[in-house]
Amino acid sequence: MKTLIIYSSRDGQTKKIAEFIARKIHAEVVSLEQSAGKNLNDFERIVIGASVRYGHFHKALYEFIEKQTALLNQKTTAFFGVNLTARKEEKNTPETNVYVRKFLQRISWRPTLSVVFAGALLYPRYNFFDRTMIRLIMKLTGGETDPTVEIEYTDWNKVAAFAAELAEL
């Protein structure tokens, strides 16, 4: 099945996850910005992955989905959300992750399959403002606050299982 994976990534972890899935299911991967050059009708299966920053998915993601809702609802589709809240076991499903749950309620697209993955905490790569704000958020939520560390919370076995499930659709 010809598959396109479209991703919206802030710091690269969502892109990394999209590329991992693509290798497993032999899909084409493009950023949300690059997807404008693609004819979505050429693909039987479309996967969209997006990251959360400061509690929100990128505005361009909502615009893309609003524009493509009718087409997406006619195809086999999947959505994966990436955020640091999902590092907690009790917040790593579409039903228990507040960001993904609200996102799916807000849009008219109904993905065939949805999942949530924990992202990565990349303090040294953030600018001063982001590093400071993310440290504050992590302190409030009981997370890592050392500004010198990089931690990848992504469960790659869960990503592989999602890819296998996609392959069966």
LINTAPE-V275596 format. One record per run of one state. SS is the DSSP state (A for helix, B for strand, O for the rest). FROM is the first residue (numbers start at 1). TO is the last residue. If there is no record, write none. Layout:
# LINTAPE-V275596
ss->SS from->FROM to->TO
ss->SS from->FROM to->TO
This chain:
# LINTAPE-V275596
ss->O from->1 to->2
ss->B from->3 to->8
ss->O from->9 to->12
ss->A from->13 to->25
ss->O from->26 to->27
ss->B from->28 to->31
ss->O from->32 to->33
ss->A from->34 to->37
ss->O from->38 to->39
ss->A from->40 to->42
ss->O from->43 to->44
ss->B from->45 to->53
ss->O from->54 to->55
ss->B from->56 to->57
ss->O from->58 to->58
ss->A from->59 to->72
ss->O from->73 to->75
ss->B from->76 to->83
ss->A from->84 to->87
ss->O from->88 to->88
ss->A from->89 to->91
ss->O from->92 to->97
ss->A from->98 to->106
ss->O from->107 to->112
ss->B from->113 to->118
ss->O from->119 to->119
ss->B from->120 to->122
ss->A from->123 to->125
ss->O from->126 to->127
ss->A from->128 to->140
ss->O from->141 to->149
ss->B from->150 to->152
ss->O from->153 to->155
ss->A from->156 to->168
ss->O from->169 to->169
